[in-house]
Amino acid sequence: MERIASFNVDHTKLMPGMYLSRRDGEVLTWDVRMKKPNAGDYLSTGAMHALEHLLATYLRNSPQKDHVVYVGPMGCRTGFYVLTQGLSPADALELVREGLRNCAAHAGPIPGASEIECGNYRDMDAGAAKAEAAAMAALLENWSAEKMAY
């Protein structure tokens, strides 16, 4: 079988940040890496799940919502993939930064966190999700499009 692109990234050198993972035509896949791989510190499932709901909701309700294709967690629990179309790297970075700031400041219930809306609605940790979002937003404050290559 053909080796998939994400397995060709040297995870021993990968640090938290935001990177262009792949380009498929007009769709860009962004690696929003929140944790250093294989370092023993991972997103808890409750934080990751709540943050998935929050980040997807904020990005899909942003002024750039028509450019958001997908938002989802990495199975390794070290970050998220954000797929965009029609955004420059600088615009995608600002979209994610603003989304994370909104997640960190979120008040009220987690969107979509009910038995009707979600297949595992009890496994969410809003406080941890907000803390992880705040930490990542702070890291990306000084990030630039020039740093977005692996």
Phi, psi and omega in degrees: 000154178285138179285131181283154188303319185293338177280352178268358177275131179285099183288349177283342181252350185286130180243162177303142181161194178233126187228151171281114182275317180197162178233121177238092186064239179270353182268125178253131176259121181257130175267105177263089189271109185267337183228147175291126181301143173059025181260000177091351179247112183234164172291132175293156181297322179295318178292315182297317182293314178296319180293326175301313179297315182293309185296316178299318180295313181293318180292323182279358174244008181280168174300340180263016188305328180289350180259356181268119181266318186198147172223123180201157182282155172276138179300334180283355177066032177249001179166202185225155168255134174236122179255129180232162176221130176080018176243141172288162175305319179296320179291320178296319178299314180294322177301312182292318178303310181295320178299317179294321176299318178294320177299315181297327182266001186302134175238144178100186183292157176287129179300138176073017184262061175225164181300326180288325188265342190218143181280352179209050190296341181281341183266070178219141178232093184299317181298315179293322178298316180295321178294317179296319179297318180297317179297318181288322177300319179296318179298320183281351179302322181258012179281156178219164179302331180292338181270001191272018175252141178299000000 
